[in-house]
Amino acid sequence: MKRKHIPASRIGLGIATTMIGALVPLSSHALDKQFVSFKQTQITPFGDEDSVVFPGDSVTFDSTTFTELTYSSPTSKKFSVEISALLDAEKEIDQLKAIFNWGGIMLVTSQGSIKGRFSETDEARFPGNQDPDDLFQTLLPEDPEFDGKSQFLAVGVQRYGDRYVGIGYEKNVFPVILDVDTNQNSEFGFNPRTGEFENHNDEGNYPYRAIDAEGTIETLGLWLRVDSLKNSFDKVARTGKRDVGLFLDLDMLLGFSTYTPGDQVETDYENATQQVAADTGNPGEGTALNVSGATSLFSISSTYGVGFQAVAPVADYIIGASLGVEGTINTYAFESDYDTGPGVEAEYGSESFYATYGIFFRVAGAF
C-alpha cells in the first residue's frame, strides 16, 4: 500500500493544536445561578533597589485598601454579564469592570482612577524650592495632587468555565520617574580632604530626576484571566459535593508597551532651573527639558491571587470563601526614542519592575 505524504507543516500544526488543547480544554461549563462576592484587600508596594519609583515618602496614593463587589448573572444563558466595583477606603468607586459573555465570546471593559499627592522630602522638591547647595535632587510636579486614570479593554473566548484567553489593551495615566541627563559629575566640587562638596555651579545643582505626573503607559498584547472561585462554584453545582483546596487566580497582559510623556514636566523643569540659576547668581531663563517617549517590546502587567478556598452546597444555595495573598506584578523593558533638542534630556527608565502584595479574603454565594 502506498503511504500518503503528510507535509511537515501540517504535522507541526497538529502537534501545536494538540498541545493547546491539552493546556486549554475546549469543554466549558456554566453556572445556572446568580453569583455575588465580596472581597477585601490591603495593598503594600515593594520592589528592588533598581525599581524604586519615587524617593521615599514623596508620593502617596489615595487607595491602599480596596473592597471589591461582584455580581454575575447565570452563565448558563447564551448571554450573561458580570459587573465588579472596586471601592477605596472611603467607599468611593475607584474602578468599574464589566464582562459580557455572548455564546462564549468575552468582552471585558473597565475604567478607574489613580489619585494621590506629592510631598517634599530632603531629596524631592517642588519647583522653586530646590536647595542650591544640594547637588542631586528630584523635581516634584508643581501641582501637589494628581488625578490619573486607568482603562482596560479585552476580547477573548471562554475556556473551561474560569479561563479567558484573548487580546487586551491597557492604558494608565499616572506619575512616573524620569532620569535627567544634565551632564552632572558626582565628583564635581568634592574635596577629598574634608569629604565635602565645596563648589557648585548652576548646571550641577539642577534636578537630576523629575516626576512626570501625567505619564501615559499603553500596553497591547495577549490576555489571560483565571477566576478559580467561580470555577469551584460551577464544579459544586454539577457534582453536589463540596470543593476545598488551594487556588491560583490570574489576570495577565503580555505584549508591548509605549510611554508618552505629559507636557507639564517640561514647564516645571524650566521654572525650577530658572530659580536655581537666580539663587546661584546666574539669573536668566530656565533650561529647556526634552522628554523622550519610549517603547517596550517585552511587557508584563498582571494581577495575581494565591491561597486556600472552600465551596459547599447548602440547601438550594452554594456558599464559598477564599483567603490568601493578592497583588500586582508589572515588568517593562523600555528603550528611549531619543527625542533630543537644545537643553537637557530626560527619559523613562530602561528597565522597571513594580509589584504589590496584600492579604485578602473573599466570600461569595450563588442562588
N, C-alpha and C positions, 0 to 999 in steps of 0.2 A: 504494500500500500504506500502510495506517495504521500509524504507528510507535507502539509502546507507550511510555508514560511511565515512566521509572525514577526513583524517589524519590531526592532528593539525599542523604538519609541512607545509602541503600544504596550510592550511588557513593562516598561518603566512607569507608564501611566497606570497600568493595572496595579502594580505594587504600591504606588503612591495612593491610589484610591483605597486599597485595602487598609493601608496604614492609617489614613484619615478616618476611615470607617471605624477602625478599632479605637482610635482616640476619641472620636466624637460620634457616639451612637446616633443612628438616624431615627430610631424609635423614640417618640415623645409621649409624655403623659400629661395629664391636666387635672387640676383641682376643680371639682364641681361645687365648691363652696366659696363664699366670700372670705377674704383673708385680711386681717388687720394686725399691725405690730407696733410696738413702742420700743425705742432704743435710746439709751443714754450713754454718752461718751465724753471723757475728759481727755483733751488733746495736749501733748507735750512735744515740742520740736527737738530734733537732735541732728548732729552731723559731724564730720571730721574737721580737722583744722583747715583744710583747703576749701571747705564748703561753708564756712561761717559767712552767712549772707550779710549781716549787719553788725556794726560794733555793738557790744553788749549794752542792753537797756536803751538803745536809741530808737527802736521801732517796737510798737506794741500793737498787736492785732486784737480787735474787739472780741472776737469769738474764739474761745478755747474750750467751752463746754457746749455740747450740742445735744439736742433732743430730736430724734427723727420719728415722725409719724407716717405710717404707710397703710394704704388701702388698696386692695386688688379685687376686681370683680372676678367671678368664676372663669378660670382659664379653659374650662371645657367648652365654652361657647366659641363660635367662629371668630367673634370679635370680643376682646377684653381690654381693660385698661388698668394700669397701676399708677397711683398718684402718691408721691412722697414729699413731705415738707420737712425741711431742716430748720430748727429753731435755735437761736443763740441763748445765752444765759438769761437775757431779758425777755425771752419768749417771743422775740421778733423773728420773722421769717428771713433766713439767710439764703435759702435755696429752695427752689421748686423743681421737681423732676416728674416727668410723665413718660410712661412706657405704653405704647399702643401695640397690640398684637392682632393682626388680621391674617388668619389662616396660617400662623407660624412665621409670618414676616413681621419683624420687630422694628418699630420706630421709637427712638429714645430722644427726648429733648429736655434740657434743664437750663436754668438760669439762676444766678445767685450774686451776692455782693461780697466784697472783700474790703472791710473798713478797719481803720486804725488811726494811730497818731505817731508823730515823731517827738523825741525828747533829746535835749542837748546832754552830752556827756563830755568828759575830758577830751575825747578823740573826735566826736561828732558835733558839728556846729552848724547853726543856721547862717544863711548868707549875711555878711557884715559883722558876724561875731567871731571870726577867726582870730586866734592869738597870733600876732605877727612874729612872736618868738618861738613858735612851735613849728617844727619842720614838716611833720606828717599829720594831716588831719583829713577827716571825711566830711564832705559837704552835704548837709541835710537840705531838703526842699524848703522853699520859702514858706509855703503853706504847712502849718504844723499837723494838719489832718489830711488823710487820703480816703478816697471812696472809689475803690476799684470794682471790678465785676468779673464774673466767670460765666462762660457759656459752653454747652456741650450738645452735640448732635450726632446720632449714630443710626445706621440702618443695618439690620442683620437678620439672621434666621435663628429660630429656637431649636436647640438640640437637647434631648433627654430632660425636658422639663425645666431644669435650672440653668442651662448653659446657653448663652447667646454668643454668636460669632458674626462679625461684620466689619464695616468700615466706619470709623469715628473721626470727629473733628472737635477740637477743644480750643477755646480762646480765653486767656486770662489777662486782665489788665491789673497790675499790682506793682508795688515797689521792688526794684532790683538794684544791685550794687554794680557800679562801673569802675573799671581801672582807668585812671587818667595818666597819660604819658606826658609829664611836664619836664622831662629830662633832669629830674632831681637825682642828686648823688647822695647816697646815705652817708658818705664820709665828708660831705661838704661842711666846712666850718668846725670840724671836730678837732679838738686839742687833746692828743693822747696823754699829755702830762696831767691835765686837770680832769680828763674824762668828760668834758662838757662841750656842747655846741656853742661856740662863741661868736661866730659870724653868720649872718644870714643875708639873703637877697630877696628881691621881690618874686623871682621865679621859684626859688627853693621853698618859700613859705606858702605857695599856692596849694590848695587841696589836692591830694594825690588820689583820692577816691571821691565819688559822688553818687548819690542815690537818685535814681530816676523813678519818681513816684507814679509815672504813667507808662511804665514799660509794658509792652504787649508781646506775649508769647503765644504763638499759634502752633498747634500740633495736628497732623493728619496721618492716619495710619490704621493698622489692624486693631480691632476692638474685640475684647473678650470679657464676658461677665458671667459669674457663677454666684448663685444665691442658694446656699446649702439648706437653709432653714425651710424655704418654700418647697424644695425638693423632698425634704423629710416629711413635710405635711402631706404631699402627694402620695408618698410611699405608705404612710399610715392610713390614708383614705382608701387605698387599694387593698391593703392587707388586713386592716383592722387591728394591727398589732403596734405596740409602741416601738419607737426607733430612738436609740440612745448611742452616742459616740462622739468622736472628735470630728471637726469640720474645718474646711478651708474655703473662705469667700474671696472673690477676686473681681476687680473691675479695672481692666488694664487697657492702655492705649500705647501701641508700639509703632513708631514711624519716624517722620522727620519734622523738625520744628523751625520756626523763624522768630527772631527777635526784632521788633520795631521800636525805636526809641521815641519817647514823648518829646515835646518841644520845650517844656518848662525848664528842664535841667540845664539847657544851654544858656537860657536867660539868667538862671540862678547863679551859674558859674561866672558869668561875666560880671554880675553885681558883686559877687564875693571877691573876685580878684581885683576889682576896682578899689574896694575898701582896703584890701591888703596893700596895694600899691600906695595908697594915700598914707597908711599907717607907717610904711617904711620909708617915707619921704620921697616917693616917686609917683606923684599924682598923675593921673591920666585915665584913659579908657581901660575898661576891663579886658581881659584876654578872651578871645573867641574860643568856644569849645565845639569841636566837631565829634558828634557821637555816631559811631558806625553801627549799622544794622548787623545781624549775624544769622547764620544758618547752621542747624544741627542735622546731620544725616542719620544720627542714631539718638533717639529719644524714647524714654520710658516714663509714662505717667500712670501711676497705679494706686488703687486703694485696696487694702488687704484686711482680712479678718481671720483669726485662727483661735480655736478654743474648743469648748465642750458644749453639746446641745442635747436636749431631750424633748421628744414629742410623743404624745399619747392621746388615744381616743377617750372621750368622756361623754357617755350617752350619745347624743346626736352631734356633738361638737368635737373639735380637735384643739388641744392646747399645747403650747410648747414654749421653751425658753432656751437661751444660749448665753454663755459667759466666756469672755476671752479678751484678746488684745486686738485692737484695730488701729489702723494708721494709714499713712501715705508714703510712697517711695517715688521720687522724681529724679531722673538722671538725664543729663544732656551733655553733648559734646559739640559745643558751638565753635564755629570759625568765623572771625570777623570779616565783614565785607569791605573793610578799609575805605571808609568814606572820609578822605583827607581834605585838608584845606588850610588856610592860614590860621595860626593859633596853636592850640594843643588838641590832642586826640584822646578819645575815650572809647572803650569797648567793653562789651559784656564778657564775663569770664569764659575762657575756652572750654573748661570742664566744670560742671557743677553737680552736686549731689545734695538733695534735701529730703528729709524724711520726718515723719511724726509718728507717735505711738500713743496709745491710751487704753486704759481698761474700759470695757463696755459691758453692758448687759442688755438683753433684748427679750421681750415677752411677746407672744403672738397667739392668735386664736382664729379658727375657721368655723363658720356657722352657715 
